[in-house]
Amino acid sequence: MFRLFNYYAAISLIAFVCVVGPYSYFFAQHITGQMYEARLKQNLTISRLFFADADADLQTLSRADESISREGLLASEELDEFHNDLSVLVANTDIASVRLISPKGTILYSDHQNELGKTLEPHEFALAKQALSAGFASEHKNLRSAQNQHMLYSYLALKKDVTTYGLLELGSDISETHAKVAAFRFWFILLTSLSALMLYVMLAGFMKYFTSIIVRQYEELTENHAKLEQQAQELKRSNEELELFAYTASHDLQEPLRKVQAFGERLAKKHGDVLGKEGLLYLERMQDASARMRVLIQDLLTYSRVATKAEPFIHLDLNLIVKDVVSDLEVRIGQSGGRVDIANLPTLEADPLQMRQLFQNLIGNALKFHKPDEAPVVTVSCEQTAKQAIITVKDNGVGFDSQYAEKVFQIFQRLHGRGEYEGTGMGLAIVRKIVERHGGMIRAESQEGQGASFIITLPLPAPEQEVAKKEIKKTQTLHPQLT
């Protein structure tokens, strides 16, 4: 992440400098243009004031420009008048040079006297000619001297009516202003670039700091995740070993228990008269305890088999499973005078033996825990969503307090005494284990004296799986030799 930020920031910095450079250039050009315009307006004003003051002298001098010599110009009174007028006009300005040029290119006045009477070369007179026709012209010259002098020259045609008397050339020294603009541009680019660089360094520092925190937290999370994975694997292995131990122990306990029961029956039959009434009572209690222990061991075996002896899932119609369970419980239903109502149930991927065990436990419990004065009514209903089947087994029995809604699913948990209802307290624990193995959930809702509802949520197969199963079944029906 930090490396990517470095690349992005470096590119952004380069782009920023590339944008700032041209921007500062155009900004400097704008400032320079405004400065040129101000100088040109100043020069134009001076030129007009000069023409107004020296109109008559200018006319006299311009008529004699073809015949007058340098010495004549130096001796003319008009030249002194020009000098006096111009000195007043250019005082306190940045005008560094002044020349009066005739329409034919002769220098009639200059602040450099050695130029008087000189005729300009064609390339020197080009811009002056442009001013003669247009009335005004200007140009910027960098004299490239040791002081890098910049001059702005403006030319104003001095006309009256249709007669042109000459051109006034004013040269403004803009070197200082030009240097200020250049310095401004330099410092603008430098300070802006330094600011961007400082911002980059600060952001880079923050990014490096926060990246180190994120990396450290990520490493800690990865380490914790690895520990959790390891603990989960150890817990899974421990549970598997525990389930295997429970299965093995329960299985191995059956044989000595059978011997205890068998020898107890033989003892009662052959030596009952010797034991007497009290001895037979003790023997009967021992036999009852052995029978309860046998049921308990069978339930433990059933509970452990959910994981250790599970069968693979098949495409299973729950309607057939529940009908078989009700058929097995037909005698108990008849004895209690009750009934079991079954709605249409879904077809899903499940272990048939475990689904049979699940519904047998739930419906059997509903029949067992009925009210003494009321026939049991058990309803098995179902609601389906796109991905889930929600199956409810509801009864009108004795129910239980809602605070025990979670406790009833724990191993060996009984809410009623052994004298009231038979059982080991394993039935609902087995049901939950079966539901969880099928990727579902189960919860209980009840109020004491108002029956109980057990809501099971099981995943449904995806639509494409359903189509594939139907196609396989159709193929097997049409071509049994392929199966």
N, C-alpha and C positions, 0 to 999 in steps of 0.2 A: 504493500500500500504506500509506504513512504517513498519507495523508488518511483512508483507511478506519479506520486505528487511532485517529486523532483523534476521528472520529465515535463509534466504539465506546467509547473511553475517556470521552468527555464524557457519553455516555448512562449509562455505568456509574457515573460519579461522581455524576450527578444521582440515579440509582436508589439509590446507596449512602447519600446524604444523606437521601433520602426514607425509607429504611429505618431509618437511625440516629435520625432525629427521633422517630418514633412509639415506637421501642424505648426511647429515653431517657425519653420521657414515661411509658410504662408502668412503666419501672424506677423513676422518681421517685415514681409513684403507689404502687408497692409499698413503697418505703422509707417514704413518708409514712404509709401504712396501718399499717405496723409501729410507727411512732412514735406514731400515734394510739392504737393498741391498748395500748402500754406506758403512755401517760398515763392512759388510762381505767382500767386495772388499778390504777394508783397512786391515782387519785381514789376508786375503789371501796373500796380498803383504808382510805384516810383517813376516808371516810364511815362505814364500819362501826365503826372505832375511836372516832370521835366519838360515834356513837349509843350505843355501849356505855358511854362515860364520862358522857354528858349525858342519859341516859335519863330520870331523875327530873325534872331541870330542864326538859327538853323537854316532858314531859307537863304540867307546871304552866303553862308558857308557852303551849302550844297550846290549853289549855282557856280561856285568857283572851284569845285572839286577836281575838274579836269585840268585846270591850268596852275593851280596853286601848288607850291613846292612845300617840302618839309619845313624849310626855313620860314616860308610865308605863314604856314600854319602856326609855327611857334610864335611868330610875331603878331598874329591876329588877335584883336580884342575879343572876338567871339570865343576863342579858346579859353581865355581867362574867365569869361562869363559862364561857359559850360562847367569849368572846373569849380567855380564858386557854387553854382546851382547844385551840381551833383554832390559836392562835399556835404552840403546841408541835407540833401535827401537821403544819402546813404549812411549818415551818421547813426551810430548805435544799431546798425544792422550787421548781418554776416556777409554782406556783399564785399568781395575781395578784389574784383576787377570790373572796370567799366570801359566800354569802347563804343564810339560813334562811327558807324560805317555808312558810306554813301551807297546809293542804289547800284553803283557800278563796282563796289568792292573796295574802295579806297578808305583807309582808316583816317577819319577826320579828327578823332579825339581818342586818347588812350591814357590811362594812368601810368603807362610805361611810355615815356616820350620817344624812345628809340623806334617805336612802331608807327609814329606819325608819318602820313604820306605813303605808307606801304600799301600795295595792292594785294589782296588775299588771293591765294591759290584757289583753283576751281574746287578742290575737295574741301578747302576751308570755308568756301563761300556757299557750299551746297545748302546747308541748313538755313543760312541767311536768305537765300533765294526763296526757300520754302516759306519763310516768314513774310517776304515781300508779297507773295501771292495770297497767302492765307491770313496774314495780319499778325500772326503770333506763332512761335515755335520754341521748343525747349529740348535739351538733352542733358543726360547725366554722364560725366566723364570721371574715370578714376585715373588720375595722373601718374599713379604708380611711382611716386617719388619715394625718397627714404622715409617720409612721414606718411606715406600711403594717403595722399590728399584726394578728397572727393569734392568735385565741383558740379554745381547745377547751373547750366547756362540757359538763359532765356533771351529770346530775340523778339522785339516789338517793332513793327513797321510804323514809322512816324509819317502819317498822312494827313493832308488837309484837302478836303473835297476829293478831287481825283489825282492830286499831285502827291507823289511820294518823295519825301525829303531825305530819307535815310532809315537806318536801323540802329536801335539802341541795344547793345549787348551787355547784359548784367550777369556776372558770375558770382554765385553764392557759394561760400565755403561751407559745405555740409559735413566735413570730416568728423567733427566732434559728435554731431547727431548720429551719423552713420556708425561711428565707433560704439556709441551707447546702445544702438539697436543690436549691433553684432554681439556686444557684451551681454545684453539682456538675453538674446537667443542662446548664447553659450551657457550662461548660468541657469537659464530655464531648463535646458536639456540636462545639464549636470545635476541640478537639485532634484528634478523630477526623476531622473534615473536612480539617483542615490536613495530617494524616498521609496521608489519601487523595490530597489535592492534591499533596503532595510525591512520593508514589509515582507519581502520574500524570506529574508533571514528569520524574522519573527515567526512567520507562518511555518517555516521549515522547523524551527525550534519547537513550536507548539505541536506540530504534526509528529515530530520525532518523539516528543514526550508522551503524547496520547497514544501513538502507535506502540510504544514500549509498554504502556499500561494495558492496551488491548491484547498485545501479544502475550504478556504475562498472564492476564486473565484467561486468554484462550488456552494457554499451556496448563493453567490450573484446572480449567474445565475439562480439558482433554485427559489430564491425569485423574481427576475425580471420576470422569466417565469410565475410564479404563478400570479404576478400582470398583466402581459400581457394576461394570460388566463382569469383573472377576468374582465379586461377591454374589452376583446373580447366578453365575455359573456354579459357584460353590453351593449356593442355596438350592439350586435346581438338582445338583448331584446329591446333596444331602436329603432333599425331599424324595428323590427317586430311591435312594438307599433305604430311607425310612419306610416308604410305601412297600418296597420289596421285603423289608424286614417284617412289616405288619402282615403282609400276605403270607410269608413263609411261617411266621410265628402262629398266625391264625390257622393256617393249614395244618401245621404240626401239632397244634393243641387239640385238634379234632379227634385224633386217635386215642390219646389217654382219656379224653372226656368220654368217648364211646365206651371205653373199658370201665370207667367209673359207673356209667349208667347201666352197662350190661351186668357188672358184678353186683350192683345195687339191686337190680331186678331179681337176679339169681339168689341173692341173700334173702330178700323178702319172701321169695317163693319157697325156698328149701328150709330156711331157719326162722321163719316168721314166728312160729310158736315159741321158740327159745328166746327171741328178742323181747317179747312181751309188748304190751300196748305202748309204753313210753319209747321203747327201742324202735318200734315201727314208725312212731311219729317222727323221731329223729331221721330215720331212713327216708321217710316221705319228703321231709324238708330238704334233705340232701339231693333227692331225685329232682325236686322242683328247681333247686339252685343249679343243678347240672343242665336241666332243660333250658333255663334262662341263659346260662353261659353258652350253650350251644347256639341259641338264636343270636346272641351277641357276637360270637365268633363268625357266624354266617354273614352278619351285617358288616363286620370288619373286612371279611373277604370280599364282599360285594363292593365296599368303598374302595379298597385297594385295587380291585380289578378294573375300575374306571380308567386308571392310568396304565396298569401293568398288563392287563389282558384285553386291551381295547381292540376292536375290529375296525378295519378301514371304512370310510364313509361311502355310502351308495346313494343313488337317487331314490328317495324314500317318500311314499305317500303316507302322511300322518293319519289320514282317515282310517286306513286299514289297521294301523298300529293301535289306535284308540278303540276301535271296534273289537279287536282281539282282547284287549285289556278288559273291556266291559264284559265280554263273554266269559273271561276267566273269573270275574267277580260277580257273576250272575247269581250265585247262591247267596252271597252276603247281601246283595241288593234286594233279593227276594225276602230274606229274613228280616231286613230292616224296613221293608215296605217302601223303599226309596226309588229314585229313578236318576238316570244320567242323560242329560240332553247334550247332543254333540252338533256343533255348527260345522260348516265346511272348512276343512283345514288344508294348509298348503302342502306342496311337495318340495322337499329340500334335500340337501346333502347331509346325511346323518348316519350314525351307527344304529342299526335297527334294534339290537338287544338293549342298548342303553336307552333309546327312546321308549322302549317298552317298559323298562325299569322305572323311568321318570314318571310316565303317566300312571303306572300301577301304584307307585308311592303316593302321588298327589290325590288320585281318585280314591285309593284305599284309605288315606288319612281323612278325606272328606266324609267317607262312609263311617269311619271309626268314631270321629269326634262329632257325632250328631246329637241333637237334643233328645233327651229321653222321651219326651211327649210329642215329638214332631218327626215325621218321616224325612229322611235326608233327600235333598234335591241338589244335584251337582250339574253345573253348566260348564261346558268346554267351548269357548268361543275364540274367534280370531279376527284381528284387523291386520291389513297388509299395507305396507308402503312400497316404494320402488326397490328398497334394499333390505327391508326387515319384515319379519312376521311377529306380531305381538299376540301371544296366546295367553288366555286367561282361564284359570280353573277356579271356579267360584262355588261356594257351598253356603248352606243356611244353618250351619252347625253352631257349636258353642263359642267359637271364635277365641280371641285372646286380646290382652291389652296391647295397644299399638307400640308401647315402649319395648316390647319383646320382638318386634318385627325383624330385627337383625339377629337376635339371639337364637331364634328357632332354627337357623341354618347351621349352627355350630354342632360339633360332634358331641353326642351323649347328652344333649340338652333336652330336658323334659319340663313342660309347663304344668303337667298333671301328675298325680301320684300313680304308682304302679297298680294300686288297688282299683283306681278308676278306669284306666285305659292301659291295655297291654302295649309293649314296644320297648325298644332300647334307646330311642332318641337319635337314631342314625339315619332315618328315612330322608329327612329334608337336607341333611348334609350330603347324602349321596346325590340327591336331585341337583343341588348347587354345583357339585363337582362335574356332573354330566353336562349341565348347561354351559359351564365355563370351558369344558373341553370342546364344545361345539361353537365356541366364539361368541356366546351370548351372555345375558344377564338375567337374574331373577330377583324379584322383590315381593314382599308380602304386605298386604293391607288388611286390617281387621279391627274390630271393636268387640269387646267382650259381650257375648250373648247375641251378636248380630252376624255371625258367620265370618268367613275369611276368603280372601282372593289372593291367588298367586299368579303374578304377571311375569311371563317369560318372553324375553326378546331374543329371537334367533335370526341370524343372517340368511337371506335368500340367495340362491345362485344368480349370477349375472344373466341377462337375457340371452346372450350368445351361447352360454353354457346350456341353457334350457333348450334352445334350438338344436344344439349338437346332440343332446341326450335323446331328443325326439327322433332325430335322423338315425341315430344308432339303433334305437328301438325299432324303427320302421324297417331298417335294413335287416335286422335280426329276424323280424317277422316274415319278411319276403324271402330271405335267403338264410334259412336256419343252418345250412351246411357251412356258412362262414363263421358261425359262432363256435 
